Amino acid sequence: MFLPHISLADLEQTFFSKVLPKTLQLFDNLMYELSSEAKGLTSQNTELCSTVRNLLQTMVQLLETLTGCVRYVCTLQGCVPLESIRTLPSSVLYVIKNTFTHCKDSESVYCGHLHLISDLLQAMFKETYSLQKQLMELLDMIAMDSASTEENITDMVSVIHTVLEICSVISNMDHALHANTWKFIIKQSLKHHSLLRCHLKHPDILGGLCKDTLFSFHSCLQLAEQMKISQIQEGTDLRLFQKTVKLCRFFANSLVHYTKEFLSFFSDSCSQLHQLFLQIYSKFPPSLYAPDISEVHRDEISRVFLVALDPLINQLLPFSPFMEQVLNKKLGLPPEQQLPQCLILITIMDKLSSQPEEVQTLWNTGKSLSLFSALFFSFQQCSGELSLPVCLPEATSTGQPAVPITLYHYVCVHLCSFIASTLPSNFPQLEYALLDAVLSSSMITSLLAMDSWCFLARYGTAELCAHHVVVIAHLIKSWPSDCYQVSALGVLLRRMLFLMAPDHQAKFAHKFLPEEEENLAVWQHISLKALSPDLRKRVACQLCVAGLAQCGQWLNSRRTLGELRPVNTALSVLLAACNFAGDTLEAELQASILGVLGQFWTFLQAKQVLDEPCLQQTLCLLLHLLEFFIQALDAQLITQVFALQSSLFQLNPPDHVRLAMADFLSSMGKVFIPQEAQRQVVPQLSCLFASLLADQTWLVYQHALEAFTHFAEETSHEDVVPQCLNSEETKNKIVSFLAKRRQVEETTEARTERMKQERITCSAQFMKTTGELESIGEPLAKRACHPPSEEQYRAAVGTMEGAVEAVKLLLGKGSPPAWLAVKLEALHTAIANLRDSVR
C-alpha cells in the first residue's frame, strides 16, 4: 500500500479528503445496483445471479480496503489528531450504517432467494463487523483536550450520534456487536465529558438505552416463557437466555454510568426513565400481567439484571425533575402499571433514609403530592393485586430467608419503616397524608392508613399519641353529618385509645366529659375496654345516664324524625356501654335501658322504617341492643320485635337492615322462647332465616350462614332448625359451609383474569367518585348475563308493593301535588305493558 509513504499530518489533505468522497460514490452506486438487480433474482436466471454475486464480492473488497486503511492508521504510534483523519470516521460510519441496514433488510431485498447469495452476505456482514471494530479502536486513540477546536468537537459529536443510529439498526442482529457499539458510545461520551456534554443529544442517547434495555428484557421473558411451556431447561434456549440476561445487565450498567455523568441534562427525559421502571415491573412477577416463567429464571433475571438496575434509582433521588415526574398526580397510568408505580414508591422510601436531609425533604414535601400521599394514592389503584392477593418476598427477621407475604403486608411494613425514619420537619406532610387516606373512599386504603397511624402512635411519644387522639375526637365532634368518613375516624379513635397512657386516658375523659350531650358523638365510637377498670366503670355509668336522658327526652316529646339523630347517637353510646362494660353496669341501670328500648317498639312501623334512613339506623341499633338483653326479653316484646321484622322484610329492606336482623336472629339461639309467644314467633323466625339464606347479596348471604350456624348450635328449639331449611339447595349450602367446602373451585388463571376485569370497574368507580372520570382507553368489562331468579322477581314486586303502600300512607296525611295523577297514569300504563309481556 502507498499509505506508509504519506505522513500522518498529510493524510487528510493528500489522501482521505480526495479519495473517500469518491469511495462513497462508488459505495452508493454498488448499493443502488444491488437493490435494483436483487428484485429479479431467481435460481433460473444464472446470469443475474452471477451479476449480484459479483456486486457483493466487490462490496466485500471495498470493505476490506477501508478496513486496511483504518488498520494502518491504528498502527501509528501515540495519539492521532482528529484533524489528520477528519474525513475518515464519517465516511466509514456511513458505509457501516448502510451495509448493516442492507444485511438487516436482506430478506425483503432479495425476495426470498437469500440461499443464492447467503455466503457473500455473511462475508459482507463479517467484514463490516471488522471494519467497525477497527474504527472504534482508531477513535479511541484520538486525543482531545480543552484546546480542541469547535470543529473537532462537532466532528466527535457527529461520530457518536451516527454510532447511535447504527445501534438502532443492529439492535436485534448480534448481541456482542450491539453491546460493543453501545460500549463505544458510553466510553467516548464519558472520555470527552467536559467537551461534549453540552453538544450531545442526551434525550436520544437515553431513549436508545431505555428502548434497547426493554427490548432485551422482553426477549429474556419470551425465552423464559418458551422454556416453561416446552419444559426444556437446558440447551440452546438456556444459553441464549443467559446471554440475553447478561446483555440486560450490560444495558443497566450503561444507564447507571451515563446517568451519573449527565443527570443534569435529563430534565425533559425523566418520563423515559420512569416508564423504563414501570414497564419492567409490569412484566415481572408479582404483576398480574407478567408472563408465566419458572422461579429459577425469575431469580436469575432478578439477581443479574434488576440488581444492576437498582443503583439507578439512587442516582435519581436528588434530581428534582425525576421527583416531580414520579409524584405527578395526573400520570394516568394504565392498569398494568399501577402496581409497578406502588413498588417504585416503596423502593424510593427504602432508600431515602440513607439520603441527606435535603433529599428526604425534597420527596416528603413534593410539588404535586408528597411521597406519603403518592403511595396511598397508588396503593388505592391496586385493587386486583390486593384482592387476589399477590405476594412479595420479605425477610421477616434478620438473618432469615425471605418468605412471601401479601401486598398489603409488604406495603404496610415498608411504610411503617419509612415513618420511623421520617424527619420531624416532614411530619406535617405525614399527618396530612395519613388523615387524607383515613378519609378515603377506599376501605383498604383507609385501613392501611389506620395501621400506619397506630404504628406511629406506638413508635412515637405518649404525648404525640394523646395529641392525635384529641385531634381525631374534635374532628368527629365537629363533623356535620353521619357519613363513611366519620365511621373511619371512629375506628381509628377506637384503636388509638388502646395505645394511650392511662393518665392521658383520664385527661381525655375529663376533656370530653361523657355526661355532656355534645360529647356522645365521640364516645359512641370508643371501646370502653381500652380504659382502666375504674375509669371504665365510671365512664360507662355516665354514658348510660346521658344516653337514657337523651332517649327519654325524645320519647316524651313529639317524636319528630328531624330530632332523631341525637337519639341514634344516644343509642350508639348505650350499645358501646353494654358491649364493652356491660358487666360493670348495675342491675337497676340495665333495667332502665331495657325499659326505654321497649318503648321504641310500640311506635315503629315497617313502611315508615323503609322510607326513612334515620329510622333504619334506629332499628339496627335497637336490634343490637336487644342482643345484649336477649335473655331478659318478655313475650310481648319478642312478639313485637318479630312482627316488625316480618312486615319489614316483605318490603325488601336495605342490606344493612338485613345484616342487623341476621345478628339478632343468631342471638335467639341463647333464649327459650316463652310458650305464649311460640305460636307467632317460631314461624316468623324460620321464615326470616329461610329468606336471609336465599338472599342474592353475597355479604348478606354469608352473614346469614354464620348467624344460622350459631343459632342452630345453641338453640333449645331443635324443631325450628329444619323449618328454616325450606329447600334442598339451602340444605346443601349449609352442609358445604359447615364442611368449609367451596361450592365453585376457581383456577388461578381464571381468578387472575377476573381480578383484571374487576379492577377496570373499580378504577372507573374511583375516578367517578373523585370527580375525574374521563374517557378511558377501553370500555368497561361487561358482566356475564345470567337469567334473573325467582327471588329477584319477588324482591322487585315487593318493592313495587311497598311503594304503593307508601303512596297510600302519604295520601292519608294530606293533599297530593298536582303532578301525581299524571305520574300514576303513566305508571298504570307501564304496569299494563308489563302484564301483557308475561302473558
Salt bridges, closest charged atoms under 4 A:
ASP119 OD2 - ARG53 NH2 2.89
ASP140 OD2 - LYS187 NZ 2.94
ASP140 OD1 - LYS191 NZ 3.69
GLU150 OE2 - HIS199 NE2 3.99
GLU151 OE2 - ARG86 NE 3.64
ASP155 OD2 - ARG86 NH1 2.28
GLU165 OE1 - LYS97 NZ 2.67
ASP212 OD2 - HIS178 NE2 2.85
GLU261 OE1 - HIS193 NE2 3.83
ASP292 OD1 - LYS228 NZ 3.06
GLU295 OE2 - ARG298 NH2 3.94
ASP310 OD2 - LYS351 NZ 2.67
GLU324 OE2 - LYS367 NZ 3.82
ASP350 OD1 - HIS414 ND1 2.89
GLU385 OE2 - ARG759 NH1 2.63
GLU394 OE1 - HIS414 NE2 2.95
GLU431 OE2 - HIS468 NE2 2.78
ASP451 OD1 - ARG495 NH2 2.70
ASP482 OD1 - ARG565 NH2 3.90
GLU518 OE2 - LYS477 NZ 3.68
GLU627 OE2 - HIS624 ND1 2.98
ASP663 OD1 - HIS703 NE2 2.74
ASP695 OD2 - ARG658 NH1 2.52
GLU729 OE2 - LYS733 NZ 3.50
GLU746 OE1 - ARG751 NH1 3.97
GLU746 OE2 - ARG754 NE 2.84
GLU753 OE1 - LYS756 NZ 3.87
GLU758 OE2 - ARG754 NH1 2.92
GLU790 OE2 - ARG794 NH2 2.73
GLU805 OE1 - LYS607 NZ 3.99
GLU805 OE2 - LYS808 NZ 3.78
ASP836 OD1 - ARG835 NE 3.57
ASP836 OD1 - ARG839 NH1 3.79
